[in-house]
Amino acid sequence: MLQSNGKSQRKSVNTSIDSRLIEEAKALGINMSRAAEQGIAKAISAEKTRRWQEENKAALESSNEYVKRNGLPLAKYRLF
């Protein structure tokens, strides 16, 4: 996940959030900007992972098929 290094530039944005969530976050003392950043960073990470898996799907399937047919390379050297 993306980490803030303290040097990143902050930018104001307008967004719409369910009013019940805003009320509850305020009541709990949650910093909504930070919570939103964390949620967006998590969504970015998940989407990057999904795209990487999709882009590399054929290679992953090929590798898995090789292992099914031939076993793990260097398996005889494993100590467990």
PyMOL Python script that loads the backbone (N, CA, C, O; Angstrom):
from pymol import cmd

cmd.read_pdbstr("""\
ATOM      1  N   MET A   1       0.831  -1.156   0.000  1.00  0.00           N
ATOM      2  CA  MET A   1       0.000   0.000   0.000  1.00  0.00           C
ATOM      3  C   MET A   1       0.890   1.239   0.000  1.00  0.00           C
ATOM      4  O   MET A   1       2.005   1.210   0.522  1.00  0.00           O
ATOM      5  N   LEU A   2       0.397   2.319  -0.584  1.00  0.00           N
ATOM      6  CA  LEU A   2       1.152   3.552  -0.632  1.00  0.00           C
ATOM      7  C   LEU A   2       1.328   4.113   0.771  1.00  0.00           C
ATOM      8  O   LEU A   2       0.393   4.105   1.573  1.00  0.00           O
ATOM      9  N   GLN A   3       2.493   4.587   1.056  1.00  0.00           N
ATOM     10  CA  GLN A   3       2.776   5.161   2.357  1.00  0.00           C
ATOM     11  C   GLN A   3       3.092   6.637   2.192  1.00  0.00           C
ATOM     12  O   GLN A   3       3.808   7.020   1.267  1.00  0.00           O
ATOM     13  N   SER A   4       2.573   7.457   3.070  1.00  0.00           N
ATOM     14  CA  SER A   4       2.883   8.874   3.047  1.00  0.00           C
ATOM     15  C   SER A   4       4.242   9.066   3.715  1.00  0.00           C
ATOM     16  O   SER A   4       4.481   8.577   4.819  1.00  0.00           O
ATOM     17  N   ASN A   5       5.119   9.781   3.029  1.00  0.00           N
ATOM     18  CA  ASN A   5       6.440  10.001   3.600  1.00  0.00           C
ATOM     19  C   ASN A   5       6.550  11.377   4.253  1.00  0.00           C
ATOM     20  O   ASN A   5       7.641  11.811   4.622  1.00  0.00           O
ATOM     21  N   GLY A   6       5.410  12.061   4.393  1.00  0.00           N
ATOM     22  CA  GLY A   6       5.430  13.370   5.010  1.00  0.00           C
ATOM     23  C   GLY A   6       5.784  14.474   4.046  1.00  0.00           C
ATOM     24  O   GLY A   6       5.523  15.642   4.335  1.00  0.00           O
ATOM     25  N   LYS A   7       6.368  14.149   2.914  1.00  0.00           N
ATOM     26  CA  LYS A   7       6.782  15.144   1.937  1.00  0.00           C
ATOM     27  C   LYS A   7       5.795  15.236   0.773  1.00  0.00           C
ATOM     28  O   LYS A   7       5.940  16.099  -0.093  1.00  0.00           O
ATOM     29  N   SER A   8       4.798  14.359   0.746  1.00  0.00           N
ATOM     30  CA  SER A   8       3.860  14.370  -0.363  1.00  0.00           C
ATOM     31  C   SER A   8       2.990  15.612  -0.293  1.00  0.00           C
ATOM     32  O   SER A   8       2.659  16.106   0.785  1.00  0.00           O
ATOM     33  N   GLN A   9       2.632  16.097  -1.455  1.00  0.00           N
ATOM     34  CA  GLN A   9       1.802  17.281  -1.536  1.00  0.00           C
ATOM     35  C   GLN A   9       0.346  16.883  -1.368  1.00  0.00           C
ATOM     36  O   GLN A   9      -0.100  15.895  -1.951  1.00  0.00           O
ATOM     37  N   ARG A  10      -0.381  17.625  -0.594  1.00  0.00           N
ATOM     38  CA  ARG A  10      -1.787  17.337  -0.339  1.00  0.00           C
ATOM     39  C   ARG A  10      -2.627  18.217  -1.252  1.00  0.00           C
ATOM     40  O   ARG A  10      -2.243  19.340  -1.582  1.00  0.00           O
ATOM     41  N   LYS A  11      -3.779  17.692  -1.655  1.00  0.00           N
ATOM     42  CA  LYS A  11      -4.665  18.430  -2.538  1.00  0.00           C
ATOM     43  C   LYS A  11      -6.096  18.258  -2.043  1.00  0.00           C
ATOM     44  O   LYS A  11      -6.502  17.144  -1.712  1.00  0.00           O
ATOM     45  N   SER A  12      -6.848  19.316  -1.989  1.00  0.00           N
ATOM     46  CA  SER A  12      -8.248  19.251  -1.589  1.00  0.00           C
ATOM     47  C   SER A  12      -9.082  18.744  -2.751  1.00  0.00           C
ATOM     48  O   SER A  12      -8.856  19.112  -3.904  1.00  0.00           O
ATOM     49  N   VAL A  13     -10.052  17.894  -2.432  1.00  0.00           N
ATOM     50  CA  VAL A  13     -10.981  17.385  -3.434  1.00  0.00           C
ATOM     51  C   VAL A  13     -12.385  17.397  -2.850  1.00  0.00           C
ATOM     52  O   VAL A  13     -12.564  17.358  -1.633  1.00  0.00           O
ATOM     53  N   ASN A  14     -13.362  17.450  -3.715  1.00  0.00           N
ATOM     54  CA  ASN A  14     -14.756  17.334  -3.281  1.00  0.00           C
ATOM     55  C   ASN A  14     -15.194  15.909  -3.505  1.00  0.00           C
ATOM     56  O   ASN A  14     -14.874  15.303  -4.528  1.00  0.00           O
ATOM     57  N   THR A  15     -15.927  15.372  -2.551  1.00  0.00           N
ATOM     58  CA  THR A  15     -16.418  14.011  -2.670  1.00  0.00           C
ATOM     59  C   THR A  15     -17.753  13.910  -1.944  1.00  0.00           C
ATOM     60  O   THR A  15     -18.056  14.716  -1.064  1.00  0.00           O
ATOM     61  N   SER A  16     -18.524  12.942  -2.309  1.00  0.00           N
ATOM     62  CA  SER A  16     -19.790  12.693  -1.623  1.00  0.00           C
ATOM     63  C   SER A  16     -19.661  11.418  -0.809  1.00  0.00           C
ATOM     64  O   SER A  16     -19.247  10.379  -1.324  1.00  0.00           O
ATOM     65  N   ILE A  17     -20.018  11.505   0.461  1.00  0.00           N
ATOM     66  CA  ILE A  17     -19.910  10.364   1.376  1.00  0.00           C
ATOM     67  C   ILE A  17     -21.245  10.245   2.110  1.00  0.00           C
ATOM     68  O   ILE A  17     -21.861  11.249   2.467  1.00  0.00           O
ATOM     69  N   ASP A  18     -21.673   9.026   2.327  1.00  0.00           N
ATOM     70  CA  ASP A  18     -22.909   8.752   3.058  1.00  0.00           C
ATOM     71  C   ASP A  18     -22.895   9.521   4.383  1.00  0.00           C
ATOM     72  O   ASP A  18     -21.959   9.396   5.172  1.00  0.00           O
ATOM     73  N   SER A  19     -23.931  10.307   4.614  1.00  0.00           N
ATOM     74  CA  SER A  19     -23.976  11.167   5.811  1.00  0.00           C
ATOM     75  C   SER A  19     -23.906  10.365   7.101  1.00  0.00           C
ATOM     76  O   SER A  19     -23.379  10.861   8.097  1.00  0.00           O
ATOM     77  N   ARG A  20     -24.421   9.147   7.114  1.00  0.00           N
ATOM     78  CA  ARG A  20     -24.345   8.316   8.325  1.00  0.00           C
ATOM     79  C   ARG A  20     -22.899   7.965   8.640  1.00  0.00           C
ATOM     80  O   ARG A  20     -22.500   7.925   9.804  1.00  0.00           O
ATOM     81  N   LEU A  21     -22.109   7.707   7.587  1.00  0.00           N
ATOM     82  CA  LEU A  21     -20.691   7.409   7.812  1.00  0.00           C
ATOM     83  C   LEU A  21     -19.959   8.620   8.362  1.00  0.00           C
ATOM     84  O   LEU A  21     -19.118   8.492   9.251  1.00  0.00           O
ATOM     85  N   ILE A  22     -20.276   9.785   7.838  1.00  0.00           N
ATOM     86  CA  ILE A  22     -19.630  11.017   8.322  1.00  0.00           C
ATOM     87  C   ILE A  22     -19.943  11.238   9.796  1.00  0.00           C
ATOM     88  O   ILE A  22     -19.047  11.528  10.588  1.00  0.00           O
ATOM     89  N   GLU A  23     -21.208  11.101  10.163  1.00  0.00           N
ATOM     90  CA  GLU A  23     -21.616  11.294  11.564  1.00  0.00           C
ATOM     91  C   GLU A  23     -20.904  10.310  12.484  1.00  0.00           C
ATOM     92  O   GLU A  23     -20.403  10.680  13.545  1.00  0.00           O
ATOM     93  N   GLU A  24     -20.869   9.048  12.057  1.00  0.00           N
ATOM     94  CA  GLU A  24     -20.240   8.020  12.900  1.00  0.00           C
ATOM     95  C   GLU A  24     -18.733   8.246  13.012  1.00  0.00           C
ATOM     96  O   GLU A  24     -18.160   8.087  14.090  1.00  0.00           O
ATOM     97  N   ALA A  25     -18.097   8.611  11.912  1.00  0.00           N
ATOM     98  CA  ALA A  25     -16.655   8.879  11.945  1.00  0.00           C
ATOM     99  C   ALA A  25     -16.352  10.046  12.875  1.00  0.00           C
ATOM    100  O   ALA A  25     -15.408   9.988  13.663  1.00  0.00           O
ATOM    101  N   LYS A  26     -17.150  11.100  12.783  1.00  0.00           N
ATOM    102  CA  LYS A  26     -16.945  12.251  13.673  1.00  0.00           C
ATOM    103  C   LYS A  26     -17.116  11.839  15.128  1.00  0.00           C
ATOM    104  O   LYS A  26     -16.316  12.220  15.984  1.00  0.00           O
ATOM    105  N   ALA A  27     -18.155  11.063  15.408  1.00  0.00           N
ATOM    106  CA  ALA A  27     -18.418  10.635  16.782  1.00  0.00           C
ATOM    107  C   ALA A  27     -17.274   9.793  17.339  1.00  0.00           C
ATOM    108  O   ALA A  27     -17.007   9.816  18.540  1.00  0.00           O
ATOM    109  N   LEU A  28     -16.605   9.058  16.470  1.00  0.00           N
ATOM    110  CA  LEU A  28     -15.505   8.195  16.896  1.00  0.00           C
ATOM    111  C   LEU A  28     -14.139   8.887  16.825  1.00  0.00           C
ATOM    112  O   LEU A  28     -13.121   8.296  17.185  1.00  0.00           O
ATOM    113  N   GLY A  29     -14.122  10.119  16.366  1.00  0.00           N
ATOM    114  CA  GLY A  29     -12.870  10.868  16.273  1.00  0.00           C
ATOM    115  C   GLY A  29     -11.960  10.402  15.153  1.00  0.00           C
ATOM    116  O   GLY A  29     -10.741  10.545  15.237  1.00  0.00           O
ATOM    117  N   ILE A  30     -12.548   9.848  14.108  1.00  0.00           N
ATOM    118  CA  ILE A  30     -11.759   9.345  12.974  1.00  0.00           C
ATOM    119  C   ILE A  30     -11.417  10.497  12.037  1.00  0.00           C
ATOM    120  O   ILE A  30     -12.284  11.292  11.674  1.00  0.00           O
ATOM    121  N   ASN A  31     -10.167  10.580  11.655  1.00  0.00           N
ATOM    122  CA  ASN A  31      -9.733  11.570  10.676  1.00  0.00           C
ATOM    123  C   ASN A  31     -10.199  11.079   9.305  1.00  0.00           C
ATOM    124  O   ASN A  31      -9.630  10.137   8.753  1.00  0.00           O
ATOM    125  N   MET A  32     -11.223  11.711   8.764  1.00  0.00           N
ATOM    126  CA  MET A  32     -11.822  11.226   7.517  1.00  0.00           C
ATOM    127  C   MET A  32     -10.880  11.360   6.319  1.00  0.00           C
ATOM    128  O   MET A  32     -10.894  10.514   5.424  1.00  0.00           O
ATOM    129  N   SER A  33     -10.079  12.395   6.297  1.00  0.00           N
ATOM    130  CA  SER A  33      -9.129  12.546   5.186  1.00  0.00           C
ATOM    131  C   SER A  33      -8.133  11.396   5.173  1.00  0.00           C
ATOM    132  O   SER A  33      -7.859  10.815   4.123  1.00  0.00           O
ATOM    133  N   ARG A  34      -7.594  11.069   6.342  1.00  0.00           N
ATOM    134  CA  ARG A  34      -6.626   9.969   6.428  1.00  0.00           C
ATOM    135  C   ARG A  34      -7.292   8.634   6.123  1.00  0.00           C
ATOM    136  O   ARG A  34      -6.718   7.789   5.436  1.00  0.00           O
ATOM    137  N   ALA A  35      -8.514   8.448   6.641  1.00  0.00           N
ATOM    138  CA  ALA A  35      -9.236   7.203   6.380  1.00  0.00           C
ATOM    139  C   ALA A  35      -9.527   7.061   4.884  1.00  0.00           C
ATOM    140  O   ALA A  35      -9.411   5.973   4.321  1.00  0.00           O
ATOM    141  N   ALA A  36      -9.904   8.168   4.250  1.00  0.00           N
ATOM    142  CA  ALA A  36     -10.170   8.138   2.805  1.00  0.00           C
ATOM    143  C   ALA A  36      -8.888   7.816   2.040  1.00  0.00           C
ATOM    144  O   ALA A  36      -8.910   7.018   1.102  1.00  0.00           O
ATOM    145  N   GLU A  37      -7.778   8.429   2.432  1.00  0.00           N
ATOM    146  CA  GLU A  37      -6.496   8.139   1.789  1.00  0.00           C
ATOM    147  C   GLU A  37      -6.148   6.662   1.898  1.00  0.00           C
ATOM    148  O   GLU A  37      -5.731   6.039   0.922  1.00  0.00           O
ATOM    149  N   GLN A  38      -6.322   6.109   3.090  1.00  0.00           N
ATOM    150  CA  GLN A  38      -6.010   4.698   3.293  1.00  0.00           C
ATOM    151  C   GLN A  38      -6.905   3.812   2.435  1.00  0.00           C
ATOM    152  O   GLN A  38      -6.438   2.835   1.849  1.00  0.00           O
ATOM    153  N   GLY A  39      -8.182   4.149   2.362  1.00  0.00           N
ATOM    154  CA  GLY A  39      -9.111   3.379   1.534  1.00  0.00           C
ATOM    155  C   GLY A  39      -8.774   3.465   0.064  1.00  0.00           C
ATOM    156  O   GLY A  39      -8.836   2.463  -0.650  1.00  0.00           O
ATOM    157  N   ILE A  40      -8.417   4.658  -0.399  1.00  0.00           N
ATOM    158  CA  ILE A  40      -8.038   4.836  -1.804  1.00  0.00           C
ATOM    159  C   ILE A  40      -6.743   4.091  -2.103  1.00  0.00           C
ATOM    160  O   ILE A  40      -6.621   3.449  -3.146  1.00  0.00           O
ATOM    161  N   ALA A  41      -5.778   4.174  -1.195  1.00  0.00           N
ATOM    162  CA  ALA A  41      -4.508   3.462  -1.389  1.00  0.00           C
ATOM    163  C   ALA A  41      -4.748   1.957  -1.463  1.00  0.00           C
ATOM    164  O   ALA A  41      -4.127   1.268  -2.272  1.00  0.00           O
ATOM    165  N   LYS A  42      -5.645   1.446  -0.625  1.00  0.00           N
ATOM    166  CA  LYS A  42      -5.959   0.018  -0.642  1.00  0.00           C
ATOM    167  C   LYS A  42      -6.632  -0.365  -1.958  1.00  0.00           C
ATOM    168  O   LYS A  42      -6.326  -1.411  -2.531  1.00  0.00           O
ATOM    169  N   ALA A  43      -7.549   0.480  -2.440  1.00  0.00           N
ATOM    170  CA  ALA A  43      -8.225   0.216  -3.715  1.00  0.00           C
ATOM    171  C   ALA A  43      -7.237   0.248  -4.881  1.00  0.00           C
ATOM    172  O   ALA A  43      -7.342  -0.561  -5.803  1.00  0.00           O
ATOM    173  N   ILE A  44      -6.289   1.168  -4.844  1.00  0.00           N
ATOM    174  CA  ILE A  44      -5.256   1.254  -5.878  1.00  0.00           C
ATOM    175  C   ILE A  44      -4.414  -0.012  -5.882  1.00  0.00           C
ATOM    176  O   ILE A  44      -4.159  -0.593  -6.936  1.00  0.00           O
ATOM    177  N   SER A  45      -3.986  -0.435  -4.702  1.00  0.00           N
ATOM    178  CA  SER A  45      -3.171  -1.646  -4.590  1.00  0.00           C
ATOM    179  C   SER A  45      -3.918  -2.870  -5.113  1.00  0.00           C
ATOM    180  O   SER A  45      -3.352  -3.686  -5.842  1.00  0.00           O
ATOM    181  N   ALA A  46      -5.183  -2.993  -4.739  1.00  0.00           N
ATOM    182  CA  ALA A  46      -5.985  -4.134  -5.195  1.00  0.00           C
ATOM    183  C   ALA A  46      -6.148  -4.123  -6.707  1.00  0.00           C
ATOM    184  O   ALA A  46      -6.071  -5.172  -7.347  1.00  0.00           O
ATOM    185  N   GLU A  47      -6.372  -2.954  -7.279  1.00  0.00           N
ATOM    186  CA  GLU A  47      -6.557  -2.867  -8.737  1.00  0.00           C
ATOM    187  C   GLU A  47      -5.253  -3.152  -9.471  1.00  0.00           C
ATOM    188  O   GLU A  47      -5.261  -3.809 -10.511  1.00  0.00           O
ATOM    189  N   LYS A  48      -4.134  -2.666  -8.944  1.00  0.00           N
ATOM    190  CA  LYS A  48      -2.836  -2.962  -9.561  1.00  0.00           C
ATOM    191  C   LYS A  48      -2.555  -4.461  -9.524  1.00  0.00           C
ATOM    192  O   LYS A  48      -2.049  -5.027 -10.493  1.00  0.00           O
ATOM    193  N   THR A  49      -2.885  -5.102  -8.400  1.00  0.00           N
ATOM    194  CA  THR A  49      -2.707  -6.551  -8.279  1.00  0.00           C
ATOM    195  C   THR A  49      -3.575  -7.280  -9.289  1.00  0.00           C
ATOM    196  O   THR A  49      -3.110  -8.186  -9.981  1.00  0.00           O
ATOM    197  N   ARG A  50      -4.848  -6.880  -9.371  1.00  0.00           N
ATOM    198  CA  ARG A  50      -5.769  -7.517 -10.318  1.00  0.00           C
ATOM    199  C   ARG A  50      -5.272  -7.377 -11.753  1.00  0.00           C
ATOM    200  O   ARG A  50      -5.297  -8.342 -12.518  1.00  0.00           O
ATOM    201  N   ARG A  51      -4.824  -6.187 -12.116  1.00  0.00           N
ATOM    202  CA  ARG A  51      -4.326  -5.955 -13.482  1.00  0.00           C
ATOM    203  C   ARG A  51      -3.071  -6.768 -13.757  1.00  0.00           C
ATOM    204  O   ARG A  51      -2.931  -7.340 -14.837  1.00  0.00           O
ATOM    205  N   TRP A  52      -2.142  -6.828 -12.782  1.00  0.00           N
ATOM    206  CA  TRP A  52      -0.918  -7.614 -12.967  1.00  0.00           C
ATOM    207  C   TRP A  52      -1.269  -9.075 -13.188  1.00  0.00           C
ATOM    208  O   TRP A  52      -0.730  -9.726 -14.082  1.00  0.00           O
ATOM    209  N   GLN A  53      -2.184  -9.586 -12.360  1.00  0.00           N
ATOM    210  CA  GLN A  53      -2.592 -10.989 -12.508  1.00  0.00           C
ATOM    211  C   GLN A  53      -3.229 -11.236 -13.871  1.00  0.00           C
ATOM    212  O   GLN A  53      -2.983 -12.266 -14.499  1.00  0.00           O
ATOM    213  N   GLU A  54      -4.042 -10.299 -14.324  1.00  0.00           N
ATOM    214  CA  GLU A  54      -4.687 -10.451 -15.633  1.00  0.00           C
ATOM    215  C   GLU A  54      -3.644 -10.400 -16.750  1.00  0.00           C
ATOM    216  O   GLU A  54      -3.686 -11.214 -17.672  1.00  0.00           O
ATOM    217  N   GLU A  55      -2.712  -9.453 -16.673  1.00  0.00           N
ATOM    218  CA  GLU A  55      -1.671  -9.310 -17.695  1.00  0.00           C
ATOM    219  C   GLU A  55      -0.736 -10.517 -17.729  1.00  0.00           C
ATOM    220  O   GLU A  55      -0.183 -10.842 -18.779  1.00  0.00           O
ATOM    221  N   ASN A  56      -0.558 -11.174 -16.605  1.00  0.00           N
ATOM    222  CA  ASN A  56       0.381 -12.294 -16.522  1.00  0.00           C
ATOM    223  C   ASN A  56      -0.314 -13.643 -16.394  1.00  0.00           C
ATOM    224  O   ASN A  56       0.317 -14.641 -16.043  1.00  0.00           O
ATOM    225  N   LYS A  57      -1.607 -13.672 -16.678  1.00  0.00           N
ATOM    226  CA  LYS A  57      -2.405 -14.881 -16.524  1.00  0.00           C
ATOM    227  C   LYS A  57      -1.845 -16.055 -17.323  1.00  0.00           C
ATOM    228  O   LYS A  57      -1.736 -17.164 -16.802  1.00  0.00           O
ATOM    229  N   ALA A  58      -1.495 -15.819 -18.571  1.00  0.00           N
ATOM    230  CA  ALA A  58      -0.986 -16.903 -19.421  1.00  0.00           C
ATOM    231  C   ALA A  58       0.322 -17.467 -18.867  1.00  0.00           C
ATOM    232  O   ALA A  58       0.511 -18.683 -18.844  1.00  0.00           O
ATOM    233  N   ALA A  59       1.216 -16.601 -18.425  1.00  0.00           N
ATOM    234  CA  ALA A  59       2.495 -17.061 -17.878  1.00  0.00           C
ATOM    235  C   ALA A  59       2.286 -17.844 -16.578  1.00  0.00           C
ATOM    236  O   ALA A  59       2.931 -18.868 -16.355  1.00  0.00           O
ATOM    237  N   LEU A  60       1.393 -17.361 -15.734  1.00  0.00           N
ATOM    238  CA  LEU A  60       1.116 -18.061 -14.480  1.00  0.00           C
ATOM    239  C   LEU A  60       0.510 -19.440 -14.737  1.00  0.00           C
ATOM    240  O   LEU A  60       0.898 -20.425 -14.108  1.00  0.00           O
ATOM    241  N   GLU A  61      -0.442 -19.502 -15.665  1.00  0.00           N
ATOM    242  CA  GLU A  61      -1.052 -20.787 -16.005  1.00  0.00           C
ATOM    243  C   GLU A  61      -0.025 -21.742 -16.608  1.00  0.00           C
ATOM    244  O   GLU A  61      -0.031 -22.935 -16.308  1.00  0.00           O
ATOM    245  N   SER A  62       0.855 -21.218 -17.457  1.00  0.00           N
ATOM    246  CA  SER A  62       1.890 -22.037 -18.068  1.00  0.00           C
ATOM    247  C   SER A  62       2.840 -22.593 -17.006  1.00  0.00           C
ATOM    248  O   SER A  62       3.201 -23.769 -17.040  1.00  0.00           O
ATOM    249  N   SER A  63       3.234 -21.748 -16.077  1.00  0.00           N
ATOM    250  CA  SER A  63       4.128 -22.177 -15.008  1.00  0.00           C
ATOM    251  C   SER A  63       3.459 -23.234 -14.131  1.00  0.00           C
ATOM    252  O   SER A  63       4.080 -24.236 -13.776  1.00  0.00           O
ATOM    253  N   ASN A  64       2.198 -23.008 -13.784  1.00  0.00           N
ATOM    254  CA  ASN A  64       1.469 -23.974 -12.967  1.00  0.00           C
ATOM    255  C   ASN A  64       1.325 -25.309 -13.698  1.00  0.00           C
ATOM    256  O   ASN A  64       1.438 -26.371 -13.086  1.00  0.00           O
ATOM    257  N   GLU A  65       1.080 -25.254 -14.984  1.00  0.00           N
ATOM    258  CA  GLU A  65       0.935 -26.479 -15.778  1.00  0.00           C
ATOM    259  C   GLU A  65       2.269 -27.234 -15.825  1.00  0.00           C
ATOM    260  O   GLU A  65       2.287 -28.462 -15.743  1.00  0.00           O
ATOM    261  N   TYR A  66       3.372 -26.512 -15.956  1.00  0.00           N
ATOM    262  CA  TYR A  66       4.697 -27.138 -15.959  1.00  0.00           C
ATOM    263  C   TYR A  66       4.932 -27.889 -14.647  1.00  0.00           C
ATOM    264  O   TYR A  66       5.394 -29.030 -14.649  1.00  0.00           O
ATOM    265  N   VAL A  67       4.610 -27.236 -13.533  1.00  0.00           N
ATOM    266  CA  VAL A  67       4.810 -27.862 -12.222  1.00  0.00           C
ATOM    267  C   VAL A  67       3.919 -29.088 -12.076  1.00  0.00           C
ATOM    268  O   VAL A  67       4.339 -30.098 -11.511  1.00  0.00           O
ATOM    269  N   LYS A  68       2.693 -29.006 -12.581  1.00  0.00           N
ATOM    270  CA  LYS A  68       1.801 -30.179 -12.530  1.00  0.00           C
ATOM    271  C   LYS A  68       2.400 -31.360 -13.281  1.00  0.00           C
ATOM    272  O   LYS A  68       2.361 -32.495 -12.807  1.00  0.00           O
ATOM    273  N   ARG A  69       2.949 -31.083 -14.446  1.00  0.00           N
ATOM    274  CA  ARG A  69       3.508 -32.158 -15.278  1.00  0.00           C
ATOM    275  C   ARG A  69       4.853 -32.655 -14.772  1.00  0.00           C
ATOM    276  O   ARG A  69       5.115 -33.858 -14.795  1.00  0.00           O
ATOM    277  N   ASN A  70       5.711 -31.745 -14.313  1.00  0.00           N
ATOM    278  CA  ASN A  70       7.105 -32.085 -14.028  1.00  0.00           C
ATOM    279  C   ASN A  70       7.519 -31.974 -12.563  1.00  0.00           C
ATOM    280  O   ASN A  70       8.628 -32.366 -12.200  1.00  0.00           O
ATOM    281  N   GLY A  71       6.651 -31.452 -11.737  1.00  0.00           N
ATOM    282  CA  GLY A  71       7.025 -31.223 -10.344  1.00  0.00           C
ATOM    283  C   GLY A  71       7.835 -29.943 -10.208  1.00  0.00           C
ATOM    284  O   GLY A  71       8.154 -29.282 -11.197  1.00  0.00           O
ATOM    285  N   LEU A  72       8.155 -29.615  -8.989  1.00  0.00           N
ATOM    286  CA  LEU A  72       8.919 -28.392  -8.745  1.00  0.00           C
ATOM    287  C   LEU A  72      10.372 -28.563  -9.173  1.00  0.00           C
ATOM    288  O   LEU A  72      10.992 -29.586  -8.882  1.00  0.00           O
ATOM    289  N   PRO A  73      10.914 -27.564  -9.864  1.00  0.00           N
ATOM    290  CA  PRO A  73      12.337 -27.624 -10.193  1.00  0.00           C
ATOM    291  C   PRO A  73      13.156 -27.624  -8.891  1.00  0.00           C
ATOM    292  O   PRO A  73      12.815 -26.919  -7.941  1.00  0.00           O
ATOM    293  N   LEU A  74      14.185 -28.379  -8.853  1.00  0.00           N
ATOM    294  CA  LEU A  74      15.091 -28.470  -7.705  1.00  0.00           C
ATOM    295  C   LEU A  74      14.430 -29.046  -6.450  1.00  0.00           C
ATOM    296  O   LEU A  74      14.947 -28.884  -5.345  1.00  0.00           O
ATOM    297  N   ALA A  75      13.294 -29.713  -6.621  1.00  0.00           N
ATOM    298  CA  ALA A  75      12.586 -30.280  -5.466  1.00  0.00           C
ATOM    299  C   ALA A  75      13.455 -31.270  -4.696  1.00  0.00           C
ATOM    300  O   ALA A  75      13.311 -31.407  -3.481  1.00  0.00           O
ATOM    301  N   LYS A  76      14.346 -31.953  -5.388  1.00  0.00           N
ATOM    302  CA  LYS A  76      15.177 -32.937  -4.701  1.00  0.00           C
ATOM    303  C   LYS A  76      16.134 -32.308  -3.695  1.00  0.00           C
ATOM    304  O   LYS A  76      16.680 -33.008  -2.842  1.00  0.00           O
ATOM    305  N   TYR A  77      16.343 -31.008  -3.783  1.00  0.00           N
ATOM    306  CA  TYR A  77      17.242 -30.305  -2.874  1.00  0.00           C
ATOM    307  C   TYR A  77      16.532 -29.693  -1.675  1.00  0.00           C
ATOM    308  O   TYR A  77      17.174 -29.123  -0.793  1.00  0.00           O
ATOM    309  N   ARG A  78      15.197 -29.812  -1.641  1.00  0.00           N
ATOM    310  CA  ARG A  78      14.432 -29.252  -0.530  1.00  0.00           C
ATOM    311  C   ARG A  78      14.713 -30.045   0.751  1.00  0.00           C
ATOM    312  O   ARG A  78      14.842 -31.269   0.723  1.00  0.00           O
ATOM    313  N   LEU A  79      14.802 -29.338   1.847  1.00  0.00           N
ATOM    314  CA  LEU A  79      15.087 -29.977   3.129  1.00  0.00           C
ATOM    315  C   LEU A  79      13.824 -30.254   3.926  1.00  0.00           C
ATOM    316  O   LEU A  79      13.910 -30.742   5.053  1.00  0.00           O
ATOM    317  N   PHE A  80      12.664 -29.958   3.378  1.00  0.00           N
ATOM    318  CA  PHE A  80      11.416 -30.192   4.104  1.00  0.00           C
ATOM    319  C   PHE A  80      10.436 -30.938   3.238  1.00  0.00           C
ATOM    320  O   PHE A  80       9.322 -31.228   3.676  1.00  0.00           O
TER     321      PHE A  80
END
""", "prot")
cmd.dss("prot")
cmd.show_as("cartoon", "prot")
cmd.util.cbc("prot")
cmd.orient("prot")
